[in-house]
Amino acid sequence: MFSMGGLAAMFYPTSGRSSGVAWMYGVGRIGGILGPIAGDSPGVIATDAKAG
């Protein structure tokens, strides 16, 4: 995770570097939260179908 910030900082211009890296971490955080929820969705749907 530490290397991604340094790598992303090389791609953003100096004037928007902090915003770009912050957006990168924010999108990664959202993906880290929604990933397990989306991964479990088929299990929840299958469980609901069997229960009904």
Secondary structure, 3 states (H helix, E strand, C coil): CHHHHHHHHHHCCHHHHHHHHHHHHHHHHHHHHHHHHHHHHHHHHHHHHHHC
